[in-house]
Amino acid sequence: MIIVKGSFPVKQDQQPEALELVQALAKSSRGEHGCLAYEVYLQADEPRVIVVWQQWSDLDALEIHFGSEHVDAFLDAIPDMIDGDVTSARFDVSSLDGEPIVEEVAEIAPLVLADNITLHLSLIHI
């Protein structure tokens, strides 16, 4: 299973519109093959920061998601609303006899999603 956690600050006056865009992305994504969960939150101490939590069955499903039309539409619309650093982490989750284990941590090359959106990922095998 792959878990992706991301957060991005948006301009205060555009927070409602940005949240609507992310919620539309989440709704479309939940219907994709391999999407186990796609949740959207506002950061409690800074509500202009939108947090996304995704669970995917495998890396192939996540990569297909990144190539989808609804991701493209989101990435076309959101860049001008961003106001700060976008953060993201991806976790590859597995277990041995039901007990979590950490095998290795690997850095993944940054993924440029739009002119001002770059994901810096670390892959942690659990």
ZADREN-686221 format. One line per 4 residues: their letters; for each residue x, y negated, z of N, C-alpha, C. Coordinates in Angstrom, 3 decimals, always signed. Each point is the difference from the previous one (the first is absolute). Layout:
<atoms>
A = X:Y:Z:X:Y:Z:X:Y:Z  ...
</atoms>
This chain:
<atoms>
MIIV = +0.848:+1.173:+0.000:-0.848:-1.173:+0.000:+0.895:-1.239:+0.000  -0.420:-1.007:-0.727:+0.704:-1.268:-0.068:-0.851:-1.053:+0.713  +0.631:-0.766:+0.878:-0.664:-1.121:+0.675:+0.706:-1.275:-0.433  -0.780:-1.007:-0.367:+0.539:-1.306:-0.357:-0.649:-1.029:+0.910
KGSF = +0.842:-0.815:+0.634:-0.486:-1.099:+0.831:+0.592:-1.274:-0.564  -0.848:-0.954:-0.312:+0.484:-1.261:-0.541:-0.702:-1.169:+0.660  +0.663:-1.148:-0.023:-0.645:-1.213:+0.506:+0.462:-1.183:-0.829  -0.890:-0.968:-0.121:+0.350:-1.203:-0.746:-0.793:-1.183:+0.531
PVKQ = +0.719:-1.088:+0.254:-0.659:-1.224:+0.460:-0.583:-0.750:-1.195  -1.187:-0.528:+0.190:-0.642:-0.767:-1.069:-0.248:-1.419:+0.493  -0.185:-0.908:-0.932:-0.294:-1.390:+0.351:-1.306:-0.038:+0.795  +0.012:-0.757:+1.083:-1.147:-0.040:+0.910:-1.309:-0.286:-0.720
DQQP = +0.008:-0.969:-0.915:-1.234:-0.376:-0.684:-0.440:+1.022:-1.037  +0.869:+0.950:-0.325:-0.345:+1.026:-0.991:-0.168:+1.382:+0.632  +0.043:+0.071:+1.328:-0.118:+1.285:+0.677:-1.291:+0.744:-0.339  -1.172:-0.655:+0.002:-1.224:+0.742:-0.335:+0.041:+0.600:-1.416
EALE = +0.486:-0.769:-0.958:+0.088:+0.491:-1.381:+1.018:+1.131:-0.113  +1.145:-0.144:+0.657:+1.029:+1.046:-0.029:-0.529:+1.277:+0.649  -0.699:-0.142:+1.110:-0.565:+1.159:+0.680:-1.019:+0.712:-0.882  -0.802:-0.760:-0.707:-0.974:+0.584:-0.928:+0.716:+0.794:-1.105
LVQA = +1.106:-0.551:-0.525:+0.775:+0.703:-1.031:+0.562:+1.318:+0.532  +0.546:-0.038:+1.218:+0.592:+1.209:+0.578:-1.085:+1.034:+0.287  -1.149:-0.457:+0.475:-1.095:+0.939:+0.273:-0.505:+0.651:-1.293  -0.038:-0.756:-1.082:-0.392:+0.576:-1.297:+1.034:+1.023:-0.455
LAKS = +1.285:-0.316:+0.193:+1.066:+0.946:-0.339:-0.145:+1.281:+0.818  -0.242:-0.149:+1.284:-0.153:+1.166:+0.876:-1.181:+0.864:-0.428  -1.114:-0.640:-0.308:-1.195:+0.747:-0.413:+0.278:+0.803:-1.271  +0.632:-0.608:-0.976:+0.332:+0.708:-1.239:+1.015:+1.109:+0.250
SRGE = +0.962:-0.282:+0.856:+1.069:+0.962:+0.277:-0.525:+1.232:+0.725  -0.968:-0.179:+0.876:-0.552:+1.137:+0.756:-0.609:+1.061:-0.912  -0.389:-0.390:-1.211:-0.566:+0.952:-0.947:+1.030:+0.730:-0.832  +1.264:-0.352:+0.158:+1.056:+0.636:-0.789:+0.325:+1.396:+0.525
HGCL = +0.378:+0.877:-0.938:+0.464:+1.336:+0.371:+1.241:-0.149:+0.884  +0.011:+0.638:+1.140:+1.157:-0.018:+0.879:-0.033:-1.074:+1.066  -0.974:-0.905:-0.054:-0.097:-1.038:+1.036:-0.750:+0.587:+1.195  +0.693:+0.108:+1.120:-0.600:+0.550:+1.215:-0.585:-1.093:+0.893
AYEV = +0.576:-1.197:-0.085:-0.506:-1.150:+0.764:+0.604:-1.265:-0.583  -0.765:-1.080:+0.063:+0.481:-1.313:-0.435:-0.711:-1.018:+0.873  +0.710:-0.512:+0.993:-0.592:-0.858:+1.006:+0.583:-1.406:-0.073  -0.829:-0.982:+0.283:+0.398:-1.403:-0.046:-0.302:-0.625:+1.366
YLQA = +0.990:-0.728:+0.536:-0.133:-0.646:+1.297:+0.516:-1.437:-0.070  -0.419:-0.808:+0.941:+0.611:-1.307:+0.224:+0.868:+0.125:+1.246  +1.200:-0.556:-0.064:+0.906:+0.042:+1.147:-0.626:-0.800:+1.142  -0.124:+0.596:+1.168:-0.726:-0.605:+1.125:+0.554:-1.352:+0.418
DEPR = +1.305:-0.141:+0.057:+0.581:-1.251:+0.471:+0.258:-1.007:-1.117  -0.269:+0.392:-1.238:+0.206:-0.894:-1.151:-0.949:+0.433:-1.115  -1.277:-0.420:+0.056:-1.021:+0.509:-0.911:+0.219:-0.320:-1.482  +0.977:-0.849:-0.309:+0.282:-0.231:-1.418:+0.895:+1.103:-0.580
VIVV = +0.469:+0.917:+0.874:+0.808:+1.134:-0.446:-0.923:+1.201:-0.193  -0.037:+0.494:-1.228:-0.823:+1.161:-0.345:+0.888:+1.239:+0.061  -0.491:+1.037:+0.657:+0.739:+1.245:+0.168:-0.761:+1.105:-0.731  +0.745:+0.804:-0.758:-0.590:+1.112:-0.744:+0.666:+1.292:+0.459
WQQW = -0.820:+1.014:+0.275:+0.474:+1.323:+0.421:-0.578:+1.008:-0.983  +0.891:+0.714:-0.689:-0.437:+0.964:-1.011:+0.533:+1.386:+0.331  -0.783:+1.024:-0.303:+0.457:+1.381:+0.100:-0.283:+0.669:-1.341  +1.028:+0.657:-0.558:-0.097:+0.671:-1.291:+0.429:+1.455:+0.152
SDLD = -0.590:+0.861:-0.791:+0.318:+1.421:+0.093:+1.449:+0.283:-0.362  +0.535:-0.766:-0.961:+1.388:+0.204:-0.422:+0.498:-1.215:-0.776  +1.283:+0.011:-0.319:+0.614:-1.130:-0.687:-0.573:-0.190:-1.398  -0.336:+1.083:-0.687:-0.591:-0.120:-1.344:-1.292:-0.808:+0.049
ALEI = -0.847:+0.266:+0.982:-1.260:-0.741:+0.132:+0.264:-1.481:+0.246  +0.990:-0.307:+0.826:+0.340:-1.395:+0.280:+0.522:-0.693:-1.254  +0.841:+0.673:-0.765:+0.542:-0.588:-1.223:-1.095:-0.244:-1.035  -0.953:+0.908:-0.107:-1.137:-0.200:-0.907:-0.815:-1.209:+0.465
HFGS = -0.167:-0.124:+1.316:-0.707:-1.146:+0.581:+0.672:-1.310:-0.422  +1.326:-0.070:+0.127:+0.718:-1.226:-0.358:-0.180:-0.359:-1.475  -0.321:+0.966:-0.852:-0.218:-0.258:-1.417:-1.450:-0.235:-0.381  -0.889:-0.058:+0.989:-1.435:-0.117:-0.282:-0.390:-1.431:-0.384
EHVD = -1.133:-0.108:-0.681:-0.510:-1.309:-0.422:-0.362:-0.880:+1.196  -0.533:+0.591:+1.062:-0.377:-0.833:+1.146:+1.225:-0.523:+0.743  +1.109:+0.731:+0.000:+1.236:-0.545:+0.582:+0.512:-1.137:-0.879  -0.023:+0.194:-1.324:+0.426:-1.071:-0.919:-0.842:-1.264:+0.200
AFLD = -1.312:+0.163:+0.124:-0.886:-1.155:+0.185:+0.316:-0.705:+1.317  +0.237:+0.777:+1.053:+0.350:-0.578:+1.291:+1.318:-0.777:-0.099  +0.995:+0.596:-0.631:+1.310:-0.641:-0.111:-0.031:-1.236:-0.887  -0.938:-0.054:-0.926:-0.164:-1.215:-0.810:-0.616:-1.132:+0.821
AIPD = -0.863:+0.347:+0.946:-0.767:-1.011:+0.729:+0.661:-0.485:+1.287  +0.761:+0.846:+0.680:+0.453:-0.313:+1.359:+1.256:-0.874:+0.108  +0.914:-0.025:-0.955:+1.285:-0.697:+0.237:-0.107:-1.452:+0.454  -0.902:-0.782:-0.565:-0.109:-1.407:+0.384:-0.601:-0.184:+1.392
MIDG = -0.554:+1.066:+0.575:-0.584:-0.075:+1.342:+1.009:+0.360:+1.084  +1.101:+0.630:-0.378:+1.015:+0.442:+0.963:+0.720:-1.208:+0.582  +0.221:+0.038:+1.313:+0.696:-1.092:+0.681:+0.960:+0.598:+1.036  +1.097:+0.579:-0.489:+0.990:+0.604:+0.888:+0.493:+1.312:-0.570
DVTS = +0.656:+0.770:+0.847:+0.617:+1.250:-0.423:-0.995:+1.153:+0.034  +0.006:+0.775:-1.080:-0.781:+1.224:-0.089:+0.862:+1.129:+0.557  -0.559:+0.819:+0.880:+0.741:+1.139:+0.532:-0.733:+1.284:-0.334  +0.771:+1.067:-0.168:-0.598:+1.291:-0.295:+0.950:+1.104:+0.430
ARFD = -0.562:+1.088:+0.465:+0.782:+1.190:+0.337:-0.777:+1.218:-0.476  +0.732:+0.984:-0.469:-0.610:+1.244:-0.468:+0.593:+1.151:+0.794  -0.876:+0.900:+0.462:+0.419:+1.126:+0.807:-0.446:+1.296:-0.674  +0.917:+0.945:-0.116:-0.305:+1.333:-0.520:-0.153:+0.897:+1.221
VSSL = -1.213:+0.441:+0.277:-0.301:+0.716:+1.234:-0.107:+1.496:-0.272  +0.703:+0.778:+0.797:-0.108:+1.458:-0.059:+0.216:+0.537:+1.412  -0.166:+1.287:+0.165:+0.203:+0.588:+1.327:+0.532:+1.417:-0.146  +0.557:+0.503:+1.083:+0.474:+1.370:+0.081:-0.757:+0.660:+1.137
DGEP = -0.848:+0.966:-0.330:-0.831:+0.667:+1.003:-0.790:-0.988:+0.841  -0.462:-1.069:-0.642:-0.807:-0.981:+0.691:+0.784:-1.002:+0.825  +1.310:+0.146:+0.088:+0.833:-0.925:+0.766:+0.691:-0.967:-0.951  -0.154:-1.310:+0.220:+0.674:-0.965:-0.876:+1.517:+0.076:+0.152
IVEE = +0.669:-0.133:-1.116:+1.457:-0.029:+0.011:+0.477:-1.148:-0.880  +1.134:-0.568:+0.329:+0.616:-1.029:-0.824:+1.202:+0.633:-0.676  -0.036:+0.026:-1.337:+1.094:+0.609:-0.750:+1.027:-1.020:-0.437  -0.458:-1.135:-0.562:+0.919:-1.003:-0.510:-0.756:-1.287:-0.279
VAEI = +0.741:-1.064:-0.095:-0.549:-1.285:-0.407:+0.733:-0.405:-1.262  -0.736:-0.350:-1.035:+0.607:-0.399:-1.267:-0.538:-1.359:-0.417  +0.877:-0.866:-0.449:-0.422:-1.288:-0.543:-0.459:+0.202:-1.436  -1.033:-0.687:-0.381:-0.547:+0.071:-1.349:+0.202:-1.362:-0.631
APLV = +0.365:-0.013:-1.268:+0.215:-1.266:-0.692:-1.261:-0.850:+0.088  +0.148:-1.321:+0.148:-1.173:-0.882:+0.064:-0.889:+0.164:-1.233  -1.283:-0.088:+0.208:-0.983:+0.128:-1.066:-0.641:-1.365:-0.210  +0.207:-0.587:-1.181:-0.562:-1.320:-0.307:-1.395:+0.211:-0.569
LADN = -1.011:-0.495:+0.714:-1.383:+0.156:-0.421:-0.513:-1.220:-0.756  +0.554:-1.166:+0.304:-0.373:-1.245:-0.665:+1.140:-0.981:+0.248  -0.075:-1.174:-0.623:+1.084:-0.966:+0.108:+0.439:-0.260:+1.435  -0.938:-0.123:+0.926:+0.375:-0.317:+1.370:-0.393:+1.100:+0.987
ITLH = -0.192:+1.231:-0.510:-0.326:+1.128:+0.873:+0.980:+1.131:-0.286  +0.899:+0.242:+0.954:+0.964:+1.082:-0.103:-0.136:+0.873:+1.235  -0.159:+1.307:-0.199:-0.092:+0.930:+1.114:+1.384:+0.553:+0.284  +0.434:-0.090:+1.251:+1.250:+0.592:+0.447:-0.396:+1.188:+0.860
LSLI = +0.278:+1.196:-0.479:-0.503:+1.199:+0.635:+1.113:+0.819:+0.615  -0.319:+0.677:+1.075:+0.858:+1.030:+0.576:-0.836:+1.262:+0.052  +0.594:+1.092:-0.380:-0.686:+1.283:+0.014:+0.496:+0.767:+1.212  -0.916:+0.343:+0.881:+0.357:+0.753:+1.205:-0.669:+1.354:-0.105
HI = +0.796:+1.051:-0.002:-0.543:+1.358:+0.003:-0.276:+0.378:+1.434  -1.261:+0.281:+0.289:-0.385:+0.364:+1.370:-0.413:+1.452:+0.017
</atoms>
